[in-house]
Amino acid sequence: MNRVLNISRFCSRVPRHFFRKRKRRSEARSNPVLWGLLLIFLPIASAVAQPKTLTLNEAISIAADSSLEAFRSKNMYLAGLWEYRSYKAARLPGLALNLTPAQYYRYITRRYDSGADIDVYRNQQSYYANGSLELSQNIDFLGGTFFMNTDLGYIRNYGANAYSQYTSVPIRVGYQQSLLGYNAFRWEKKIEPMKFEKVKKEFLYNMESVSEQATEYFFALAMAQTEYDMALENVASTDTLYKTGEQRQKIASITKADLLTLRLDAVNARNTLQNADIALKRAMFALASYLNFDKNTEIRLRLPSHPSAMEISVEQALFLARENNPTLIDMQRQVLEAQQTVDKTKIESLFNASLTASIGFNQVANTFGNVYRDPTQQDVFSLTLTIPLIDWGVRKGKYNVARNSLSVLEISRSQNELSIEEDIIMTVGDFNIQQQLIASAEEALELAQMAYTETKQRFMIGKADINSLTLSLNRLQEAQRNYISSLKNYWLSYYKIRKLTLYDFALHAPLSQIFDYQHGM
């Protein structure tokens, strides 16, 4: 497109614009303001004069790096990644320090006076401090938690009977466990890795959607540029034909009606050029916005060449989709979570039982130096039972709700599988057909170009009429549109198959495997 700013013409206007009232040209040349303006505007003019040329792969790469949709998808993935890392960290031993460095009380409390055998109110002041260090480890296989801790406490009472005491637990080892068989850790071990797998593959799915959308914008602009180029060429061609027609009409080689038709074609060509220019600006703005370019960026596209032959079988695509499609993975996760709820409500509908046991040492002393001397053994064993006697069917109702929800999710999963399978079958079929259509469209474009050139030459020497020329031109333009449409449909089908299967058929590798390799996972 001839929309490049003419720098020499622009620069030649600057002296006349700013210094037209001066009498001597040498004064304008020596003026520092002029040179300052030239230094400012020359880089701007040079930048405007350079249109940005993009291939399809470059457009997709820029969209994956700079588009707002890609930015949103990356942040969603990072949130899921940190959630998974938190789960993994919770499976490791945890060390926690709990401190109450200062707790002061001043209040009136009721006390029993044994000498007078009455209750009395007394003023009391006390200071309390405590600290404990605990090491814990979740046991996934059993569903319980092993812990080991140490504890130190201090109390100071003020008043007439002021005194201080220390208490310590040098070491205590224990274990707590639910006894009913519901193991939350075991379910988390199944569900959390699947949640992260879904997040990762959903990110890859979204990035393939970005590729698909970038392809849409790319070929929309390619079609608009083709329409504009054809309209521009058509204006030049119709002007030439009209001038030729005027000469031929003077010698009565064509009729007045044919000459009017040529003039009408020239007028229509200019109108078409204006409409094509508007459509081109819109398509260019849409692609520039999606790629996060400046809105005034001028873009020229380089169409991809004829793609190499690639055969994708429906059976392979279906197998890959069942393995990689994030929608199906998410449905499996939801089914697992529903099974977890069923398991939990089923067990809780009977009764709850939990066990806590620990063994260690403790001591109390009036001085810090004695609080760790000759500690006595401390044994704790606790068995807790909760038995529902009458709950009017509340627990049973929760269990039935959970079971019905599981059935609904299993049906939904089957429906989603059928829908995705149908989409894959149709898309793979379209992709395999588009490879043949591209070859046919390319051949048709070459034939239409040769036919139009031949018909135009024959018209110029008076051996073809205006109808034949118009028909030949229409066929050429239609062939150009069909070729771009074939390329567009081919690449859209290809990226849609990649999105549904998350598989790179050119490299013969899953996209998740490529992603893990690139990010060192």
PyMOL commands that set and color helices and strands:
alter all, ss='L'
color gray80, all
select helices_A, chain A and resi 7-19+25-30+32-48+56-66+68-90+184-250+256-290+314-324+326-348+368-370+394-460+466-501+511-518
alter helices_A, ss='H'
color red, helices_A
select strands_A, chain A and resi 52-55+94-113+118-139+144-158+163-178+299-302+352-365+376-386+503-504+509-510
alter strands_A, ss='S'
color yellow, strands_A
deselect
rebuild
show_as cartoon
